[in-house]
């Protein structure tokens, strides 16, 4: 299992215009200007590829912070 820091880095890579330094474990990612459903799909695809975990849209929608999403992925391993 990748660490939280590695997950945050992979998560940040899904954004084109948001500086990676703006994204931390405690970031409420739905509040980011660039957040969209398309980035949500990119995050789901990244989790599937990197962790072999199938997230649902509700998993992303119900997570508040990047760490919440990481914990959700960990729980599904």
N, C-alpha and C positions, 0 to 999 in steps of 0.2 A: 504494500500500500504506500502510495506517495504521501509525503508530509503535507500539512496544511499549507506551508509556504509554497511548495511545488504546485499544489492545487490552485492557489491564488494566482501564481504566475501563468499557469495554463488558462485560467479564467480570463485574466487580463489580456491575453493574446487574442481573444475573440473580438476585441474592440479595435477599430481602425483609428479613431480620432481621440480617444481618451487615453491620456498618459498612464502607463502602467503604475506609476508611483501613486496615482490617485486611488488605486484599488488595493484595499487591505482586507484582512479577514473580517474586520468589523464593518466594512462598507455595506450600506443598504443599497444594493445594486439596482433595484427598481427605480431609485431616485437619480441615477446617473442620466445626464442629458442624452447620451447616445443609446441608452437601453431601448431595445425594441423586441418585438416578437421574433424577428429574424435572428437577432443575437441570442435570444433564448433557445432557438433551434440549433444554433451553432454550439452553444454550451451543452445541450443534450447530446449532440453528435460527438463533441470532444470527450464527454464523460463515457460514452459508449466505446469510443476508440481507445482511450487511455486506461480506463478502469474496467471495461467490459461489464458495465452496469447500464441498464435501460431505465432512464429517468422518464417520468411522464410530465406533461405540461403542468399539471397541478403541483408536482414536486418543486418545480421552479417557481411557480406562482406563489406557493405558500411559504417559501423560504424568504427570509428578510435580509439576512447578511450572506456574504460569500461563505462564511464559516457554517452557517445553517445548511447550506447546500452541500458543503463538504461532509458534514455529519450525516446528512441524508444518504450520500453516496456510500460512506463507510458502513452505515447500517444495512445496506443492500448487498454488501460483499459476502 
